[in-house]
Amino acid sequence: MTESKRVEALESADRQTQEFLAVLAHELRNPLAPIANALTLLARKPTTDPAEIWVREVLTRQTGQLGRLVEDLLDVSRITRSALVLDRRPADVRAILRHAADASMQWFDERRQSFSISLPEERLMADVDEVRLSQITQNLLHNAAKYTPDGGTVELGARREGVEIVIRVRDNGIGMTPELLSSAFELFKQAQQGLERAQGGLGVGLTLVQRLVGMHGGTVQARSEGPGRGAEFIVRLPLRAEPAIVRPQAERPATSGPAGGARRRILVVDDNRDAAQALRLLLESDGHEVQVASDGPAGLAAARQYRPGVALLDIGLPKMSGYELAQRMREDPALKGTLLVAVTGYGQMHDRARASACGFHHHLVKPVEFGALQQLLRETV
């Protein structure tokens, strides 16, 4: 095989891998959506039954974990293809770390682990993508919780060292051998191999941490004194050279009526009947009027008869895709004022670009956090 043929074969294999990951993500996101919405519905109905409370907590944790695994795997793929772009802005790293710690408490509570956070009084300003830095921190905290026994300790700290911000995550868990230390950030690498993989996971979290930190111009290092002696991960980020003014976000005015803002006429089009029904029940519990259709032509007919103010459309619909449905709705003068929102398992950049070109105003990726949808409905009245 010639060199050019070999390069062509490798590029073809890479394309097939990326296409497989995109399809896998879509197929996993679709069932996650109705499960997440059903759990949100259950959370609105208080219960005092200890067994039911436990079941709800387990379902919520595991659904969230599956969603994180899907997103981490896709993020590694995006970085590999240079398709992930950071939204870097001046920010106080302390606030981001506190948010990440709050979001991670469920892992420590579940295993009765002691967690502490130590931050300086001085601001730690850096040019960072806040979402990605929170993701970095949560991945490190999740890794620490996963490899620390029940009742163990996990510590998160940060401070200024010269022209750098140094973030440390330390635990007293199972530790790492020298061999594992040298390959800790390799894709699909785990502390335990074979049939006993009790900790689970895909082994992509630390790879993602290393690549995201690198995109910020920083470094990450793993340390351990050996098996049974815990581990420490140290992230170093460039300190922002000049002071920046951090303006607090303006408080939103209180809204009356439904939690999603004013009462809306909403059309949901999704061929996954469980997903459509769960979303319908949630929206109706917020006071909205909702109609449901399960394919493209039925969705178009319902839109013309119902005249919704908002249409939540899946993309992979039978008989007529969500893209075509959006275009047909855009062409109808009677539906000119309808807000079109794609609610889909397709979430890559080219999917978003195509949705925008077809007339969608917003693009939400399944499973959609219902609070995010409520906020969108409030802001688009």
N, C-alpha and C positions, 0 to 999 in steps of 0.2 A: 504494500500500500504506500502510495506516495505521501509526502508530507502534507500537501494541500488536501488530499482525500482524507487523511487522518484528522486534520483540523476541521474539515467540513463535517465529518462524522461526529466529532466531539461537540460542535455547535448544534448539530441536529439533536443529539442526546440531551443537551442542556435545554433546548427549546421544549422538547417533549417533557422534561422534568418540570419546567415552569408551568406548562399547560396542565400537567397532572395536578400540581399543587393548587392551581387556580380552581380546577374542577372539584378537587377534594375539599377545599375550603367552602365552596358553594354548597356542596352536598351536606357538609357538616353544619353549616350555618342554618340551613333550612329547618331541620328538626329542632335546633336550639331555640329558634324564635318562638314557637308556640309553647315550649317548655318554660322559657323565661317569662313570657306573658302570663301563663297559667300560675306561675309562682307569685307574680306580682298581684294577681287577683286573690290568691290565697292569703297573702300578707295583709290584705285589706279586711280580712275577716278574723278578728282576734279569737284565740283559743287558749284554754287553760289546761288542755290535755298534754301532759309531758311527752308522751310518745309522739303525738302529732307535731308538737313544737320541734322535737328532735328530727323527725322526718323532713319537715320543711327546711330546717337548717342544713341538713345533709344535701338535699336536692339543690338548694341555692349555692352551697359551696362547690359542689361537683359540677354544676352547670357553668359556674364562673370559671372553674379550672379548665374545663374543656374549651371554653371560648378563648381563654388565654393561650392554651396550647396551639390552637388554630392560628391566632394572630401572631404569636412568636415565630412559628414556622414560616408564615408568609413574610414577616418582616425580614428574616434572614434571607429569604429568596429575593426580596426587593433590594436589600443592600448589595447582595451579590451581583445583581443586574444594574446597580447604580440607579435604581428607580425610586429610592427613598430620599426625600429632601427634607432637611431640618428647617423648622421655623424658629430661628434663633433670635432671642430678644433679651435685653437686660433684665435680670431677675435676681431676687434674693434667694439663694439656694436653700436657706434655712426653711422658708415657707414650703418649698417643694418637698424637702425631706420630711417635714411634719405631715404633709398630705399623704406621702407614700407610706409613712409609718401607720397613720390612721387606717389606710386601706389594707394594711397587712395584718392588723391585729387579730383577725379571725384565725389565721394560721397558728399564732402563738396561743390563743385561747383554747383552740381545739386540742393542743398537745400540752396544755398547762405549763407552758414555758414562760420564763421571766424575761420580759423585754424592757430595755431602757434606751433612752435617747439623750445624747449630750450635745448641745449646740451653744456656741458663744453668744454673748450679748451683742457683739458687733455684727453688722451686716456682712454677708458673704456674697458679693455681687459678681455675676458672671454672665456672659452671653450664651444662653442655652435655649434649647427647645424644652419648655417646661414639661410637656407630655412625655417626651422621650427620657428626660432625666428622672422623672417619677417612675417610668417603666424600668430604667436601669436599677434604681434603688429597690423597687418592689421585687425584681428578679433576684437581686442579691439577698434580700430578706427572706424570700420564699426558699431560696437555696439553703440558707442557714437553718430555717425552721425544719426543712425536710431532712437534713442530715444531723439534727440535734435530737437526742432522746427526749422522751416525755419528761417534763420537769427541769429541763436544761435552761441555759441562758443565752440570749442573743442581745448584742449591743450595737447601736447605730450612733456614730458620732461624726462631727465635721469641725474643721478649724482652718484658719489661714496659716500657711507655711510659706513665707517669702512671697513669691508671685503666683502661688498656686492655692487652690482650695483642695483640701485633702478630706475625702469621705472614707470612713472605715466601717465595715460590717464585720463583727467578731462574734464567734460562737464557741461553746465548749463541747461541740459534737464529736463525730466519729473521726475527724481529722483526715489527712491526706498523705499518701506515700509520696516519696520523691518522684516516682514515675508518673503518678497521677497529677502532681503539681505541674510537671512539664507539659502536660497535655490537657489541662483543666478547661481550656477555652476552645478545644476542638469540637466540631459539630458532632452531635449524637454521642458524646462521651459522658459516662456516668461513673459515680464513685463505686457502684457495685454492678457487676456484670453477671450474665447468666440467668438461670431460672429464678433466682432469689431476688430479683429487682424490686424489692419491697417499696422503695421510695417512688418508683414510677416516673413518669415524665418521658419526654422525647430526647432530653439531653441537648436542647438548643438554647436554654436560658442564658448560660454563661457566654456562649458564642455571640449571642445577640448583645449582651452587655459589652463585650470587648469591642465589637464593631461600632456600636452607638457611641461609646466613649471615644473611640478613635475619630469618629466623624465630628466630635466636639473639640478635637485637638488635644485630647487628654490620653491618659494611660490607665490601665488597670492591672493589678498584680495580685497573685494569690500566695498566701503564706500558711505554713503549718509546720509544727514541730514533729509531726508524725501521727500515725494511727492512734485514735483515742485521745488526742491532745488538742482537738478543736482546729478551727481554721479562721483566717482573716483575709478579707478582700479589701484592697486599698485602691480607691479611684482618685486620680489627680486631674484637676481641671484648671485651665488658665483663669486667674483672677482678672476681673475686668479692670483695665488700666485706670480709667477715670471714674469718679463717683457718678452715680446715676440717680435720678429722682424716681422713686417708685410711687406712682399715683394710685391710691386706693380706687377700686372699682366702685362706680356709683351704684347706690342701692336701687333695686328695681321697685317701682311703685307697687303698692299692694293691689291685687286684682280681685274683683268680685266675680261671682258666678262660678262656672266649672273650674276645676284645677288646671285645665288646659286653656284657660282664658274664656272668651265669650263662647256661647253655644254655637257649634259649627255643624253644617251638613257635610258628612264625610262619606266618601265612597272607598271601600277597600276591595281591591281586586287581587286575589291570590289563589292559585290552584291547590295550595296546601290548605285543606278545609280546617284543620286544627289551628293553623296559624291565623287564618282569617277570623275564625270564631273567637279565639282568645283575644285578639286585638279588638274585635267588635265589642266584646263584653267589657274590656277595660275602658274603651272610649265612651261607651254608654254609661258606665259607672261614674264617669266624669261629667255627665250631663249632655253629651253630644248625641246627635241623631245620625245613625249609621246604616248604610246599605252595603251588601256584600255581593260580589260576583266572582266566579271561579275560572273564567277564561277571557281572552281578549275581546271577542265579539260580544259576549254577554256584558262585559265591562263597558263597552262603548254604548250599547243599548241602554244600560242602566244610567250612564252619565247623561245621555240625551234626555231621558225621561225624568231623572232625579235632580239634575242641575246642581251638583255638589259644589260647595265652596272649596273643599279640599279633596283630592284624590290620591290615595296611597296605593301605588301600583307595583306589583312584583314585575320582574323583567322576564323571567323564563316561563311565560304563560303559554298554554296550548292554543292552537288555532291562530293566534295573533300575538306576537311578542309585546312586552311592555313598551319597547321602543316605538313600535308601529302604533300601538294604542295611544301613546302620548302624542304622536304626530297627528293622528286622526282627530284627537280631542282639540289640539291646537288649531286645526283647520276649521273647526265648528265655531261660528261667531257667538253662538249661545253659551259656549263654554270658555269664552275669552277670559273671564275672571277667575277660573278655577285654578287653585294652587296645585301643581303637580309635584308629587314627592315619590321618588323611587325608593322602595323598601325591598332590598334584594340581597342575596348572598354573593353577588358579584361586586367586589369592592376595589379592584385595581384601578390605577390612574386612567387607563384607556377606557374602562367601564364608565367612570365618572364623566370623562370627556364626551363619550358617545351619548350618555344620558342628557347632558347639557345641550348637545347639538340637536337632540330630538325634542327639546322643549321642556325638560324637567327643570323645576326651580331649585330642588334640593335632592340630595342623594344620601340615603341612610343605609347602613350595612347591617344585616341581621347578625345576631339578635339585637334589635334596637332597645336600648335602655329606655323604658317608658317615660322616665323623667325628661329625657332629651326630646322626645316627641312632644310632651306637654309644653316644654319651653318653646319649641318651634311653633306650635299652634298659638301660643300666647303672643309671640313676636311677629306673627304674620297676619294678624287680624286686619 
